[in-house]
Amino acid sequence: MDYRIEHDSMGEVKVPCDRYWAAQTQRSHENFEIGVGIETMPREIVHAFGILKKAAAMANNALKPEKMTDEKLGAISAACDEVMAFKLIDHFPLVVWQTGSGTQSNMNSNEVIANRGNEILGKKLLHPNDDVNMSQSSNDTFPTAMHIAAVLVLEDKLIPAVETLIETFKRLEAENEGIVKSGRTHLQDATPITFSQEISGWRSSLERDVELIRLAVTPLHELALGGTAVGTGLNTPKGFDTTVAEKVSEITGKPFVTAGNKFHALTSKDELVFAHGAIKALAADMMKIANDVRWLASGPRDGLGEIFIPENEPGSSIMPGKVNPTQCEAVTMVAVQVMGNDVAVSMAASQGNFELNVFMPVCIYNFLQSARLMAEAILSFNKNCAVGIKANKEKMHHNLHNSLMLVTALNPYIGYENAAKTAKKAFKDNISLKEACVELGFLTAERFDEIFHPEEMV
């Protein structure tokens, strides 16, 4: 491999000739050999840096054009466009496990954009610190990148994925209208419910989760950019913070604004904790829904067997013909990961010291993983399982009419205690509720038939 010599304030460093990064990125690459090639800074953060660096150059060009000339702006913008399009993703090698402020990732962006911009210009005009990092600090760019990435993944990836599954459940509700089945509480038989009502519970849970995520997105629209090192805005021109937020909004189409208090924006990560809580709520609901589906599909002969789900792959290396609810298992494993990530996000957010939080890379790494995994797991579950759910009407009818909890319909006529005696006798003697009720003398057979209609109990 051929190398070139780059330098920074600490001296000279050898950098691969085919890479746009420079000395500070190389130092980090060598000093933090932790999770290399596996736990690199998320692509969403690289993309967000492309957005904010372009927005900062636009703002600087508007506020101090004598330093950020049109020529510099053009070169930076062109390089940032390539960063946003992931054309330069191989030039962002740094791992999550670096300095807690994300300083090296900020410099990685500065160096790549400067060197690629100079290549576009055909001359060395841009400096990583003086031009690409103008009016900025790692301490305000990294939290800004965190918020941009969080908003984009929630609004453009996670919410649409959930809404896709919601639409599937709406269709299933309509298709299964009027099918009555046994309800269940405590994993025990309960009073009847329609299958469409059961599905509506799944659908409504997801609709509420979308509401909660949208509520959580709003505070994430506030950007720390303009606070620089400690929140005072040192070395920024007047109006930079509001102007750069406007430019980020122009690029993304999202309503970003400058944070009202930069001291809060640099050190507190409460907005991300709150938003991840909404993701965790979704994970909890998806855990419940996936478990419901695999319980209802259990069998095919010795389980509940009330629904059929798509058979996607063989389920056993030893038991021929076995098929398992694999999509449900994938969703539930993702839900477990999200719940674990919530602890990491919360702990990271609690580590603000004075004017800065220094657990930001691990915070956003876990946040983005949760949002990404949930979105992809939900789309997979929808495509490979939910869309193919079919009711086993015969099994539902059998289970319904075999349920002892239908006795609840008799409460208004024979009272709770006599109804309980009826159910216990039916279970003990393995006879029907009607037979037990008549034998106990609580109702005649004719009267029982008049008042006992399970389909009307929903």
Buried (B, 14 or more C-beta within 10 A) or exposed (E): EEEEEBEBEEEEBBBBEEBBBBBBBBBBBEEBEEEEEEBBBBBBBBBBBBBBBBBBBBBBBBBBEEBBBEEBBBBBBBBBEBBBEEEBBEBBBBBBBBBBBBBBBBBBBBBBBBBBBBBBBEEEBBBBBEBBBBBBBBBBBBBBBBBBBBBBBBBEBBBEBBBBBBEBBBEBBEBBEEBBBBBBEEEEBBBBBBBBBBBBBBBEBBBEBBEBBEEBBEBBBBBBBBBBBBBEBEEBBEBBBBBBBBBBBEBBEBEBBBBEEBBBBBBBBEBBBBBBBBBBBBBBBBBBBBBBBBBBBBBBEEEBBBBBBBBBEEEEEEEEEEBBBBBBEBBBBBBEBBBEBBEBBBBBBEBBEEBBBBBBBBBBBBBBBBBBBBBBBBBBBBBBBBBBBEBBBEBBBBBBBEBBBBBBBBEEBBEEEBBEBBBEBBEEEEEBBBBBBBEBEBBEEEBBEEEBEBEEBB
